[in-house]
Amino acid sequence: MKTLKMISKIALFTVMFIAFSCSSDSDGGGGATASAGTITASIAGSGFTSIAAATQAERVSAGGTTTITLLGANASGKTISLILNGVSAAGTYDIGGDNLIAIVGTYVDLDMQNPQGSPTYVAPTEGGAVKGSITISELTDTKIVGTFRFTGTNQNNANDTKEITNGAFNLEFN
């Protein structure tokens, strides 16, 4: 009986260890969700949620090309923006790489004491490497929903990067 209890405890401990040590999404994008009207993400491990009054989605079509711009700022003024040029359907789009569609991710780490000196982290950068992706799961005339992740490089210091993971958006177009 003692052996059976010991085996049960070990099995339970093993299952709990596996459950709590596994992440729900290893690539930082697919499993995240956002409440309606927000952009959410993890920035270098810290949570980010935009406020509704400072969040918007715009869609502009001109010359046969559609550009979608998503912008969200949190209460501290930190901002995430995503620009999708040439995107007209749901799907996964690389930030950088060899794609012919211009996809850009930006994070501004606002410094309230020195707004002009606030670092801006951008992806992609020169060199053409894939720096992340945006997955659009729903795209209608009125709404865009999806996930994203990217590694942004400080525009003033190429050695300074920020990982933006577990990003999600759920926005209606203005």
Phi and psi restraints in degrees (value plus and minus 20) as a CYANA .aco file:
   2 LYS   PHI     -82.0   -42.0
   2 LYS   PSI     -58.1   -18.1
   3 THR   PHI     -84.9   -44.9
   3 THR   PSI     -62.6   -22.6
   4 LEU   PHI     -82.5   -42.5
   4 LEU   PSI     -62.5   -22.5
   5 LYS   PHI     -83.5   -43.5
   5 LYS   PSI     -61.6   -21.6
   6 MET   PHI     -84.5   -44.5
   6 MET   PSI     -63.5   -23.5
   7 ILE   PHI     -83.7   -43.7
   7 ILE   PSI     -60.7   -20.7
   8 SER   PHI     -82.8   -42.8
   8 SER   PSI     -62.7   -22.7
   9 LYS   PHI     -84.4   -44.4
   9 LYS   PSI     -63.2   -23.2
  10 ILE   PHI     -83.7   -43.7
  10 ILE   PSI     -63.3   -23.3
  11 ALA   PHI     -83.1   -43.1
  11 ALA   PSI     -64.6   -24.6
  12 LEU   PHI     -82.4   -42.4
  12 LEU   PSI     -65.6   -25.6
  13 PHE   PHI     -80.0   -40.0
  13 PHE   PSI     -62.7   -22.7
  14 THR   PHI     -83.5   -43.5
  14 THR   PSI     -64.7   -24.7
  15 VAL   PHI     -83.7   -43.7
  15 VAL   PSI     -63.1   -23.1
  16 MET   PHI     -84.4   -44.4
  16 MET   PSI     -61.9   -21.9
  17 PHE   PHI     -80.8   -40.8
  17 PHE   PSI     -66.2   -26.2
  18 ILE   PHI     -84.3   -44.3
  18 ILE   PSI     -63.7   -23.7
  19 ALA   PHI     -83.7   -43.7
  19 ALA   PSI     -61.5   -21.5
  20 PHE   PHI    -104.2   -64.2
  20 PHE   PSI     -38.2     1.8
  21 SER   PHI    -113.6   -73.6
  21 SER   PSI     -32.6     7.4
  22 CYS   PHI    -108.7   -68.7
  22 CYS   PSI     117.6   157.6
  23 SER   PHI    -106.0   -66.0
  23 SER   PSI     133.4   173.4
  24 SER   PHI     -98.1   -58.1
  24 SER   PSI     -36.1     3.9
  25 ASP   PHI    -174.7  -134.7
  25 ASP   PSI      87.7   127.7
  26 SER   PHI     -96.3   -56.3
  26 SER   PSI     -43.8    -3.8
  27 ASP   PHI    -113.7   -73.7
  27 ASP   PSI     -22.2    17.8
  28 GLY   PHI      60.9   100.9
  28 GLY   PSI      -7.6    32.4
  29 GLY   PHI    -152.6  -112.6
  29 GLY   PSI     -77.2   -37.2
  30 GLY   PHI     -80.4   -40.4
  30 GLY   PSI     -51.0   -11.0
  31 GLY   PHI    -114.0   -74.0
  31 GLY   PSI     -25.7    14.3
  32 ALA   PHI     -96.9   -56.9
  32 ALA   PSI     132.1   172.1
  33 THR   PHI    -157.3  -117.3
  33 THR   PSI     135.6   175.6
  34 ALA   PHI    -148.0  -108.0
  34 ALA   PSI     125.8   165.8
  35 SER   PHI     -87.6   -47.6
  35 SER   PSI     136.1   176.1
  36 ALA   PHI     -75.3   -35.3
  36 ALA   PSI     112.3   152.3
  37 GLY   PHI      64.4   104.4
  37 GLY   PSI      -6.5    33.5
  38 THR   PHI    -153.2  -113.2
  38 THR   PSI     142.2   182.2
  39 ILE   PHI    -139.9   -99.9
  39 ILE   PSI     111.4   151.4
  40 THR   PHI    -145.6  -105.6
  40 THR   PSI     137.0   177.0
  41 ALA   PHI    -190.2  -150.2
  41 ALA   PSI     151.5   191.5
  42 SER   PHI    -134.6   -94.6
  42 SER   PSI     102.1   142.1
  43 ILE   PHI    -131.8   -91.8
  43 ILE   PSI      90.0   130.0
  44 ALA   PHI      30.3    70.3
  44 ALA   PSI      17.5    57.5
  45 GLY   PHI      71.6   111.6
  45 GLY   PSI     -28.4    11.6
  46 SER   PHI    -121.7   -81.7
  46 SER   PSI     121.9   161.9
  47 GLY   PHI     -92.1   -52.1
  47 GLY   PSI     126.1   166.1
  48 PHE   PHI    -155.5  -115.5
  48 PHE   PSI     108.2   148.2
  49 THR   PHI    -157.8  -117.8
  49 THR   PSI     103.9   143.9
  50 SER   PHI     -93.1   -53.1
  50 SER   PSI     135.6   175.6
  51 ILE   PHI    -114.8   -74.8
  51 ILE   PSI     126.7   166.7
  52 ALA   PHI     -77.7   -37.7
  52 ALA   PSI     -58.8   -18.8
  53 ALA   PHI     -87.6   -47.6
  53 ALA   PSI     -37.9     2.1
  54 ALA   PHI    -138.5   -98.5
  54 ALA   PSI      10.7    50.7
  55 THR   PHI    -151.4  -111.4
  55 THR   PSI     115.6   155.6
  56 GLN   PHI    -173.8  -133.8
  56 GLN   PSI     139.2   179.2
  57 ALA   PHI    -151.2  -111.2
  57 ALA   PSI     110.0   150.0
  58 GLU   PHI    -143.5  -103.5
  58 GLU   PSI     123.4   163.4
  59 ARG   PHI    -150.8  -110.8
  59 ARG   PSI     103.0   143.0
  60 VAL   PHI    -148.1  -108.1
  60 VAL   PSI     111.3   151.3
  61 SER   PHI    -136.8   -96.8
  61 SER   PSI     110.0   150.0
  62 ALA   PHI    -173.5  -133.5
  62 ALA   PSI     116.9   156.9
  63 GLY   PHI      38.9    78.9
  63 GLY   PSI      11.5    51.5
  64 GLY   PHI      60.9   100.9
  64 GLY   PSI     -15.6    24.4
  65 THR   PHI    -140.0  -100.0
  65 THR   PSI     117.5   157.5
  66 THR   PHI    -125.8   -85.8
  66 THR   PSI     114.8   154.8
  67 THR   PHI    -140.0  -100.0
  67 THR   PSI     108.1   148.1
  68 ILE   PHI    -132.2   -92.2
  68 ILE   PSI     109.0   149.0
  69 THR   PHI    -142.2  -102.2
  69 THR   PSI     105.6   145.6
  70 LEU   PHI    -134.1   -94.1
  70 LEU   PSI     113.8   153.8
  71 LEU   PHI    -161.6  -121.6
  71 LEU   PSI     111.9   151.9
  72 GLY   PHI    -166.5  -126.5
  72 GLY   PSI     114.6   154.6
  73 ALA   PHI    -141.5  -101.5
  73 ALA   PSI     125.9   165.9
  74 ASN   PHI    -112.5   -72.5
  74 ASN   PSI    -197.6  -157.6
  75 ALA   PHI     -84.0   -44.0
  75 ALA   PSI     -41.0    -1.0
  76 SER   PHI    -109.7   -69.7
  76 SER   PSI     -21.0    19.0
  77 GLY   PHI      67.5   107.5
  77 GLY   PSI     -21.8    18.2
  78 LYS   PHI     -88.5   -48.5
  78 LYS   PSI     121.4   161.4
  79 THR   PHI    -152.6  -112.6
  79 THR   PSI     119.4   159.4
  80 ILE   PHI    -137.4   -97.4
  80 ILE   PSI     113.9   153.9
  81 SER   PHI    -152.6  -112.6
  81 SER   PSI     124.9   164.9
  82 LEU   PHI    -148.7  -108.7
  82 LEU   PSI     110.3   150.3
  83 ILE   PHI    -139.8   -99.8
  83 ILE   PSI     105.7   145.7
  84 LEU   PHI    -141.3  -101.3
  84 LEU   PSI      82.7   122.7
  85 ASN   PHI    -120.6   -80.6
  85 ASN   PSI     104.7   144.7
  86 GLY   PHI      69.8   109.8
  86 GLY   PSI     -10.6    29.4
  87 VAL   PHI    -114.5   -74.5
  87 VAL   PSI     107.8   147.8
  88 SER   PHI    -154.0  -114.0
  88 SER   PSI     -14.3    25.7
  89 ALA   PHI    -169.1  -129.1
  89 ALA   PSI     139.8   179.8
  90 ALA   PHI     -81.6   -41.6
  90 ALA   PSI     131.4   171.4
  91 GLY   PHI     134.6   174.6
  91 GLY   PSI    -198.0  -158.0
  92 THR   PHI    -128.8   -88.8
  92 THR   PSI     111.2   151.2
  93 TYR   PHI    -146.2  -106.2
  93 TYR   PSI     107.9   147.9
  94 ASP   PHI     -92.1   -52.1
  94 ASP   PSI     125.1   165.1
  95 ILE   PHI    -115.9   -75.9
  95 ILE   PSI      86.3   126.3
  96 GLY   PHI      74.9   114.9
  96 GLY   PSI    -186.7  -146.7
  97 GLY   PHI      59.5    99.5
  97 GLY   PSI    -175.5  -135.5
  98 ASP   PHI    -115.9   -75.9
  98 ASP   PSI      -9.9    30.1
  99 ASN   PHI     -87.4   -47.4
  99 ASN   PSI     133.1   173.1
 100 LEU   PHI    -113.4   -73.4
 100 LEU   PSI     -19.0    21.0
 101 ILE   PHI    -122.1   -82.1
 101 ILE   PSI     111.0   151.0
 102 ALA   PHI    -102.3   -62.3
 102 ALA   PSI      90.6   130.6
 103 ILE   PHI    -140.1  -100.1
 103 ILE   PSI     108.0   148.0
 104 VAL   PHI    -152.3  -112.3
 104 VAL   PSI     117.3   157.3
 105 GLY   PHI    -138.4   -98.4
 105 GLY   PSI     117.5   157.5
 106 THR   PHI    -157.7  -117.7
 106 THR   PSI     120.8   160.8
 107 TYR   PHI    -150.2  -110.2
 107 TYR   PSI     106.2   146.2
 108 VAL   PHI    -128.5   -88.5
 108 VAL   PSI      99.4   139.4
 109 ASP   PHI    -114.5   -74.5
 109 ASP   PSI      61.2   101.2
 110 LEU   PHI     -79.0   -39.0
 110 LEU   PSI     109.1   149.1
 111 ASP   PHI    -125.2   -85.2
 111 ASP   PSI      85.2   125.2
 112 MET   PHI     -81.5   -41.5
 112 MET   PSI     -48.5    -8.5
 113 GLN   PHI     -95.9   -55.9
 113 GLN   PSI     -46.5    -6.5
 114 ASN   PHI    -166.0  -126.0
 114 ASN   PSI      52.1    92.1
 115 PRO   PHI     -75.7   -35.7
 115 PRO   PSI     -56.4   -16.4
 116 GLN   PHI     -86.4   -46.4
 116 GLN   PSI     -46.3    -6.3
 117 GLY   PHI    -114.3   -74.3
 117 GLY   PSI     -11.4    28.6
 118 SER   PHI     -85.5   -45.5
 118 SER   PSI     107.8   147.8
 119 PRO   PHI     -90.2   -50.2
 119 PRO   PSI     120.8   160.8
 120 THR   PHI    -135.4   -95.4
 120 THR   PSI     103.3   143.3
 121 TYR   PHI    -125.5   -85.5
 121 TYR   PSI     104.7   144.7
 122 VAL   PHI    -145.4  -105.4
 122 VAL   PSI     124.2   164.2
 123 ALA   PHI    -156.7  -116.7
 123 ALA   PSI     116.7   156.7
 124 PRO   PHI    -104.1   -64.1
 124 PRO   PSI     156.1   196.1
 125 THR   PHI    -142.0  -102.0
 125 THR   PSI     158.3   198.3
 126 GLU   PHI     -80.2   -40.2
 126 GLU   PSI     130.8   170.8
 127 GLY   PHI      91.3   131.3
 127 GLY   PSI     -39.0     1.0
 128 GLY   PHI      60.1   100.1
 128 GLY   PSI     -17.8    22.2
 129 ALA   PHI     -90.6   -50.6
 129 ALA   PSI     128.0   168.0
 130 VAL   PHI     -89.3   -49.3
 130 VAL   PSI     106.1   146.1
 131 LYS   PHI    -132.2   -92.2
 131 LYS   PSI     -15.9    24.1
 132 GLY   PHI     138.6   178.6
 132 GLY   PSI    -186.3  -146.3
 133 SER   PHI    -177.3  -137.3
 133 SER   PSI     139.4   179.4
 134 ILE   PHI    -146.4  -106.4
 134 ILE   PSI     108.9   148.9
 135 THR   PHI    -134.0   -94.0
 135 THR   PSI     100.5   140.5
 136 ILE   PHI    -118.5   -78.5
 136 ILE   PSI      97.1   137.1
 137 SER   PHI    -114.8   -74.8
 137 SER   PSI     -44.3    -4.3
 138 GLU   PHI    -163.6  -123.6
 138 GLU   PSI     105.4   145.4
 139 LEU   PHI    -160.0  -120.0
 139 LEU   PSI      90.9   130.9
 140 THR   PHI    -143.0  -103.0
 140 THR   PSI    -196.6  -156.6
 141 ASP   PHI     -85.5   -45.5
 141 ASP   PSI     -41.1    -1.1
 142 THR   PHI    -137.3   -97.3
 142 THR   PSI     -30.8     9.2
 143 LYS   PHI    -167.6  -127.6
 143 LYS   PSI     130.8   170.8
 144 ILE   PHI    -157.9  -117.9
 144 ILE   PSI     111.9   151.9
 145 VAL   PHI    -155.1  -115.1
 145 VAL   PSI     119.2   159.2
 146 GLY   PHI     157.4   197.4
 146 GLY   PSI    -186.2  -146.2
 147 THR   PHI    -153.2  -113.2
 147 THR   PSI     144.8   184.8
 148 PHE   PHI    -178.8  -138.8
 148 PHE   PSI     143.0   183.0
 149 ARG   PHI    -178.4  -138.4
 149 ARG   PSI     126.6   166.6
 150 PHE   PHI    -183.8  -143.8
 150 PHE   PSI     139.3   179.3
 151 THR   PHI    -127.0   -87.0
 151 THR   PSI      93.7   133.7
 152 GLY   PHI    -114.8   -74.8
 152 GLY   PSI     122.7   162.7
 153 THR   PHI    -128.6   -88.6
 153 THR   PSI     112.0   152.0
 154 ASN   PHI     -79.4   -39.4
 154 ASN   PSI     107.8   147.8
 155 GLN   PHI     -84.3   -44.3
 155 GLN   PSI     -41.1    -1.1
 156 ASN   PHI    -124.7   -84.7
 156 ASN   PSI     -22.7    17.3
 157 ASN   PHI    -175.7  -135.7
 157 ASN   PSI      77.8   117.8
 158 ALA   PHI     -82.0   -42.0
 158 ALA   PSI     -35.8     4.2
 159 ASN   PHI    -107.7   -67.7
 159 ASN   PSI     -25.2    14.8
 160 ASP   PHI    -124.9   -84.9
 160 ASP   PSI      95.6   135.6
 161 THR   PHI    -147.0  -107.0
 161 THR   PSI     139.1   179.1
 162 LYS   PHI    -149.9  -109.9
 162 LYS   PSI     115.2   155.2
 163 GLU   PHI    -111.9   -71.9
 163 GLU   PSI      99.3   139.3
 164 ILE   PHI    -127.9   -87.9
 164 ILE   PSI      92.2   132.2
 165 THR   PHI    -146.8  -106.8
 165 THR   PSI     152.0   192.0
 166 ASN   PHI      29.2    69.2
 166 ASN   PSI      14.5    54.5
 167 GLY   PHI     -97.3   -57.3
 167 GLY   PSI     127.1   167.1
 168 ALA   PHI    -172.0  -132.0
 168 ALA   PSI     131.7   171.7
 169 PHE   PHI    -161.9  -121.9
 169 PHE   PSI     129.5   169.5
 170 ASN   PHI    -169.8  -129.8
 170 ASN   PSI      68.5   108.5
 171 LEU   PHI    -149.8  -109.8
 171 LEU   PSI     129.9   169.9
 172 GLU   PHI    -121.2   -81.2
 172 GLU   PSI     122.7   162.7
 173 PHE   PHI     -91.4   -51.4
 173 PHE   PSI     123.3   163.3
